[in-house]
Amino acid sequence: MKRSYAYWACQILGWGSQTSVNLMFIALFTPEVLRKSAVIYLWSAISGILITHFYRNILKKSGWLELSLGAEILRIVTASLVLAIVQTLSVAAAYFIVRVPGSFKNLSWLPPAISIWIFTFVQWNAIYASVHYFRRTRRVELEKLKIEVVAKNAELSALLGQVNPHFLFNSLNSLRALIHEDPVRADHMVTELASVLRYSLQTGKARTVPLQTELDAVSAYLALEAIRFEERLQVTIEIPSEVRSAKIPPMLLQTLVENAIKHGIEPQSARGEVHIAGQRSGNRAVLEIRNTGRLRSSTNGIGIGLNNARERLRLLYGNSASLSLEEANGWVVATVEWPVTEAAHAGTDHR
């Protein structure tokens, strides 16, 4: 409906402007025929609107504007010639009816009149084709974006589907080791595991979640690992409130903490430490997960979990987010930086 209003507004404005300019020149140079000329130019505007509207319907049905540029120009020029002849005959009929003095003494007026109307209809065609091309380009871009969003959603779902079995496998291994050693602790571990799995299922369709929500799940996971490692695991969490409200891809922090324990704490016989810290600078947030230990060649510096995390960050934030892993002074440090604003390609949360 809005397009129809815009079309008619442009038709009336365009033809009305032409009529107003013509009448202004008549009023300046031949005011004695102004009244009769006003009738003729008004008829000319109405005729032009009707002719171009009929022609527009032909354009829409014929699909000329979907052709190649060369074929489109040829048809438009030919159509402009035909439209100019029809408009010239229509205006000539108006002159004949109104009987403006000095009209139709000979046919010398005919070539200039047709030329003027050809120029007018070429302009009309150029404007209409430009608007149509702009709308078609925008429509194609929107369709392309929709396809990209669908593809990204599918890829994100697949990546998140990889995270859940990975985590579940590790947790079940830990639980199996405790069942015979300490049934009471194993029972407590089942409770914590249920809490983590509930979170995993609830965020299965979410693109982002508040960091605080992720921290709650990570705390449950760390409680599981505390049962397994006892005094061998020491955890410190230092994340200010302004960072806890930031959105983050679900299971991202979980993946990084899990890797810190699996590749940092588990291989050690001595006590290990995991520090989780965060800070915010403007519209960007930074998470740092540090664990005692060393980068080992067996993990190839990254591993499935970190590759997965990097890919999900890329899909959601493009080049605006980063995930790095490095070793420094006996610590392995994973650093995530991302924009606090909503994910660039994903839109809002869908839970």
Phi and psi in degrees as a GROMACS rama.xvg file:
@    title "Ramachandran Plot"
@    xaxis  label "Phi"
@    yaxis  label "Psi"
@TYPE xy
-64.4028  -37.7854  LYS-2
-64.0284  -39.0224  ARG-3
-63.0276  -43.5492  SER-4
-61.2515  -43.6827  TYR-5
-64.3379  -40.7069  ALA-6
-61.2613  -50.8101  TYR-7
-67.0907  -34.6811  TRP-8
-63.0564  -42.5594  ALA-9
-67.885  -38.521  CYS-10
-60.7426  -51.3058  GLN-11
-64.8879  -42.5562  ILE-12
-65.3501  -43.6268  LEU-13
-66.0836  -53.1939  GLY-14
-69.729  -33.038  TRP-15
-65.9562  -37.4928  GLY-16
-65.4094  -42.5073  SER-17
-60.7683  -43.4867  GLN-18
-62.3719  -42.5454  THR-19
-64.4379  -41.3437  SER-20
-65.208  -43.8396  VAL-21
-61.4936  -43.6619  ASN-22
-66.9243  -31.5626  LEU-23
-65.0525  -41.1888  MET-24
-67.9118  -38.158  PHE-25
-61.9534  -42.8119  ILE-26
-65.1807  -30.6597  ALA-27
-79.6242  -38.8285  LEU-28
-109.7  -31.8038  PHE-29
-137.422  66.605  THR-30
-64.2272  -19.0963  PRO-31
-68.7337  -19.9226  GLU-32
-111.32  18.0457  VAL-33
-59.9577  -43.6325  LEU-34
-64.514  -48.2727  ARG-35
-66.4459  -36.0837  LYS-36
-66.1979  -34.8337  SER-37
-61.7295  -40.7434  ALA-38
-63.4665  -43.9307  VAL-39
-65.1213  -45.7706  ILE-40
-70.8544  -30.4954  TYR-41
-66.2671  -44.0756  LEU-42
-61.8098  -38.7227  TRP-43
-61.1142  -41.4344  SER-44
-66.7842  -44.742  ALA-45
-63.5785  -42.9088  ILE-46
-61.5839  -43.6654  SER-47
-61.8857  -41.3945  GLY-48
-63.3767  -46.0101  ILE-49
-65.5633  -42.8421  LEU-50
-64.4356  -47.6827  ILE-51
-68.6632  -31.238  THR-52
-67.4773  -42.0332  HIS-53
-62.8772  -42.337  PHE-54
-64.301  -37.7507  TYR-55
-60.1767  -41.0772  ARG-56
-62.7891  -37.2567  ASN-57
-64.7009  -43.2942  ILE-58
-58.0228  -45.4842  LEU-59
-65.9528  -38.1915  LYS-60
-78.9825  -33.3333  LYS-61
-81.14  -24.4618  SER-62
74.2874  23.9848  GLY-63
-58.2076  -38.4174  TRP-64
-72.2125  -5.54141  LEU-65
-96.2548  -1.98886  GLU-66
-79.1255  175.745  LEU-67
-65.3427  160.747  SER-68
-59.577  -43.453  LEU-69
-63.4904  -47.5509  GLY-70
-65.158  -36.5725  ALA-71
-66.0003  -44.9354  GLU-72
-62.9323  -43.3086  ILE-73
-59.4864  -45.7915  LEU-74
-67.607  -37.7093  ARG-75
-67.6572  -42.2187  ILE-76
-63.4177  -44.3655  VAL-77
-61.9438  -44.6077  THR-78
-62.8977  -38.3848  ALA-79
-62.7617  -37.3369  SER-80
-64.5845  -45.921  LEU-81
-63.7824  -44.7269  VAL-82
-62.6732  -39.1444  LEU-83
-63.5523  -40.7476  ALA-84
-64.6843  -44.2318  ILE-85
-62.5383  -44.4399  VAL-86
-65.9745  -38.3831  GLN-87
-62.1314  -44.6125  THR-88
-63.3779  -39.3648  LEU-89
-64.1753  -46.3783  SER-90
-68.495  -36.9464  VAL-91
-61.8787  -37.9152  ALA-92
-62.4802  -38.1132  ALA-93
-65.4618  -42.5546  ALA-94
-60.8338  -40.9159  TYR-95
-65.4397  -39.5762  PHE-96
-71.9113  -44.8889  ILE-97
-76.0015  -27.4314  VAL-98
61.056  66.5771  ARG-99
-74.6178  132.064  VAL-100
-58.5491  137.534  PRO-101
88.0307  0.12111  GLY-102
-85.5262  148.838  SER-103
61.5821  33.144  PHE-104
-69.4334  -34.6809  LYS-105
-153.283  -172.231  ASN-106
-98.7342  16.466  LEU-107
-66.0466  -22.4044  SER-108
-74.9464  -19.4037  TRP-109
-66.5839  -51.9253  LEU-110
-59.6914  -45.1445  PRO-111
-63.1889  -37.8175  PRO-112
-63.928  -45.7685  ALA-113
-64.3605  -39.4897  ILE-114
-61.8235  -43.4875  SER-115
-61.762  -43.5657  ILE-116
-71.5176  -32.715  TRP-117
-59.7572  -47.2124  ILE-118
-60.0462  -41.4028  PHE-119
-62.3801  -45.6917  THR-120
-75.1043  -29.0402  PHE-121
-63.8627  -41.7928  VAL-122
-61.1894  -44.933  GLN-123
-59.7117  -46.3537  TRP-124
-61.8524  -41.2435  ASN-125
-63.3954  -43.6332  ALA-126
-65.9479  -45.4133  ILE-127
-64.6089  -42.2465  TYR-128
-65.1216  -37.2303  ALA-129
-64.9981  -44.9078  SER-130
-62.897  -43.2707  VAL-131
-62.954  -42.0213  HIS-132
-63.8071  -41.9782  TYR-133
-61.6484  -45.5724  PHE-134
-65.6197  -40.2499  ARG-135
-65.1976  -42.3521  ARG-136
-62.7341  -43.6756  THR-137
-64.6103  -39.203  ARG-138
-63.8216  -41.9532  ARG-139
-64.3969  -40.3682  VAL-140
-64.8712  -41.0638  GLU-141
-64.4903  -41.6733  LEU-142
-64.3618  -38.2665  GLU-143
-64.5765  -42.0211  LYS-144
-64.0163  -39.7841  LEU-145
-61.8422  -42.3515  LYS-146
-63.7076  -41.1222  ILE-147
-64.265  -40.9774  GLU-148
-63.577  -43.5629  VAL-149
-61.5271  -43.0349  VAL-150
-64.7674  -41.9576  ALA-151
-65.5431  -40.9318  LYS-152
-60.4497  -42.4028  ASN-153
-64.7318  -41.3811  ALA-154
-68.3031  -40.009  GLU-155
-62.7019  -42.169  LEU-156
-62.5009  -40.6432  SER-157
-65.5364  -40.9737  ALA-158
-65.8177  -43.2832  LEU-159
-65.641  -33.1058  LEU-160
-64.8498  -26.4798  GLY-161
-74.4551  -33.685  GLN-162
-66.2706  -45.6672  VAL-163
-60.6508  -49.7453  ASN-164
-62.2717  -34.5642  PRO-165
-60.7418  -47.9062  HIS-166
-66.5632  -43.9118  PHE-167
-61.7607  -39.6419  LEU-168
-60.1249  -45.8888  PHE-169
-64.7152  -41.8931  ASN-170
-66.7953  -40.359  SER-171
-65.9243  -34.1516  LEU-172
-62.2666  -42.1098  ASN-173
-65.7234  -42.075  SER-174
-64.3293  -40.976  LEU-175
-59.9439  -37.7918  ARG-176
-67.6303  -26.4703  ALA-177
-91.9017  -20.3851  LEU-178
-56.1596  -43.2347  ILE-179
-89.3358  -29.9497  HIS-180
-73.3733  -46.6442  GLU-181
-148.814  87.8912  ASP-182
-57.5787  -33.5291  PRO-183
-65.8689  -46.9055  VAL-184
-67.3322  -34.0961  ARG-185
-62.5988  -38.8691  ALA-186
-63.697  -43.0406  ASP-187
-64.3088  -36.1695  HIS-188
-65.9153  -36.6056  MET-189
-61.6209  -39.5527  VAL-190
-62.391  -47.002  THR-191
-65.9099  -38.9416  GLU-192
-62.6474  -40.0888  LEU-193
-61.6179  -37.6845  ALA-194
-64.8268  -43.2807  SER-195
-67.6922  -42.456  VAL-196
-65.5836  -36.356  LEU-197
-60.8431  -43.5047  ARG-198
-62.2992  -43.5388  TYR-199
-59.6815  -42.0614  SER-200
-70.986  -38.781  LEU-201
-67.2107  -29.6371  GLN-202
-98.9862  13.4419  THR-203
-59.6832  -29.7553  GLY-204
-109.718  5.67821  LYS-205
-86.3264  137.592  ALA-206
-81.3396  -40.4756  ARG-207
-139.846  157.028  THR-208
-137.723  157.63  VAL-209
-60.99  142.315  PRO-210
-58.6699  -33.6245  LEU-211
-60.8908  -40.0393  GLN-212
-62.5012  -42.6089  THR-213
-64.3743  -39.0966  GLU-214
-63.4157  -37.9765  LEU-215
-60.9249  -43.056  ASP-216
-67.5138  -39.7621  ALA-217
-63.9363  -37.9748  VAL-218
-61.9391  -40.0395  SER-219
-64.755  -40.5709  ALA-220
-64.1398  -42.9142  TYR-221
-65.5485  -32.0858  LEU-222
-63.2614  -37.0866  ALA-223
-61.5576  -47.8729  LEU-224
-70.9026  -29.0742  GLU-225
-63.7378  -35.4829  ALA-226
-63.6242  -39.5916  ILE-227
-76.219  -43.8863  ARG-228
-93.0456  -17.9716  PHE-229
55.0685  -124.002  GLU-230
-73.5868  -8.88699  GLU-231
-73.8666  -13.1161  ARG-232
-119.594  123.64  LEU-233
-122.66  126.236  GLN-234
-119.789  136.419  VAL-235
-128.108  130.309  THR-236
-120.999  119.972  ILE-237
-130.674  86.5627  GLU-238
-128.638  115.414  ILE-239
-67.567  161.104  PRO-240
-61.4473  -34.2656  SER-241
-67.9655  -22.0042  GLU-242
-87.1496  -33.0564  VAL-243
-62.9075  -24.4671  ARG-244
-84.6303  -9.88139  SER-245
-68.2537  149.906  ALA-246
-85.8148  146.317  LYS-247
-145.499  148.611  ILE-248
-59.7156  135.816  PRO-249
-61.6226  143.398  PRO-250
70.0869  8.02076  MET-251
-72.9495  -53.5877  LEU-252
-61.9515  -39.407  LEU-253
-55.8246  -45.0924  GLN-254
-62.6451  -44.0671  THR-255
-67.9268  -40.7189  LEU-256
-66.832  -41.5759  VAL-257
-61.6838  -41.9228  GLU-258
-65.627  -37.045  ASN-259
-60.9224  -41.1315  ALA-260
-75.1133  -44.1212  ILE-261
-65.4134  -44.0519  LYS-262
-98.9838  -12.3568  HIS-263
-109.741  -50.1869  GLY-264
-85.9036  -45.5096  ILE-265
-58.5741  -41.1466  GLU-266
-71.0874  -13.8864  PRO-267
-88.9944  144.996  GLN-268
-89.766  -25.2347  SER-269
-85.0039  173.983  ALA-270
-67.3685  138.96  ARG-271
-119.385  160.723  GLY-272
-125.572  145.034  GLU-273
-128.434  121.991  VAL-274
-112.627  129.628  HIS-275
-117.063  116.059  ILE-276
-130.478  154.381  ALA-277
-146.387  155.3  GLY-278
-153.042  161.08  GLN-279
-127.868  135.805  ARG-280
-131.176  104.676  SER-281
64.4995  -125.069  GLY-282
-98.4499  21.606  ASN-283
-123.792  145.575  ARG-284
-121.245  149.996  ALA-285
-131.76  130.35  VAL-286
-115.543  137.344  LEU-287
-128.07  121.221  GLU-288
-113.122  112.96  ILE-289
-112.994  139.199  ARG-290
-139.121  145.73  ASN-291
-67.9038  145.075  THR-292
136.268  -166.493  GLY-293
-135.359  152.33  ARG-294
-71.3352  129.837  LEU-295
-111.43  145.987  ARG-296
-63.5829  -23.6193  SER-297
-67.483  -20.859  SER-298
-94.1952  -5.13739  THR-299
57.7458  23.4617  ASN-300
78.7231  -15.3189  GLY-301
-136.66  -72.7642  ILE-302
93.8832  170.442  GLY-303
-60.562  -45.3844  ILE-304
-59.8151  -45.2814  GLY-305
-72.0153  -37.7941  LEU-306
-59.0582  -42.9733  ASN-307
-61.1276  -45.9008  ASN-308
-63.2455  -42.3212  ALA-309
-62.1613  -41.588  ARG-310
-66.9741  -39.8395  GLU-311
-66.8997  -37.8954  ARG-312
-62.8018  -40.8623  LEU-313
-63.9687  -42.5222  ARG-314
-65.4674  -35.7427  LEU-315
-84.3497  -38.9387  LEU-316
-122.03  -0.0617992  TYR-317
63.0161  -133.415  GLY-318
-86.4798  5.13281  ASN-319
-82.1781  -10.0548  SER-320
-121.519  156.676  ALA-321
-147.948  155.132  SER-322
-140.144  117.419  LEU-323
-121.321  155.767  SER-324
-137.953  126.211  LEU-325
-149.631  163.687  GLU-326
-112.58  134.518  GLU-327
-152.168  120.19  ALA-328
53.8776  45.7774  ASN-329
81.7119  8.14019  GLY-330
-122.148  144.983  TRP-331
-103.049  123.986  VAL-332
-118.533  121.119  VAL-333
-104.476  124.821  ALA-334
-121.688  126.141  THR-335
-114.825  130.777  VAL-336
-130.098  132.256  GLU-337
-153.082  157.884  TRP-338
-72.2749  137.045  PRO-339
-71.2189  -28.102  VAL-340
-61.8723  164.875  THR-341
-60.3027  151.489  GLU-342
-51.4106  135.613  ALA-343
-60.9591  -38.29  ALA-344
-108.194  -13.9822  HIS-345
-94.7214  -20.4799  ALA-346
78.9851  -148.416  GLY-347
-86.4623  172.42  THR-348
-67.5068  149.264  ASP-349
-133.21  100.686  HIS-350
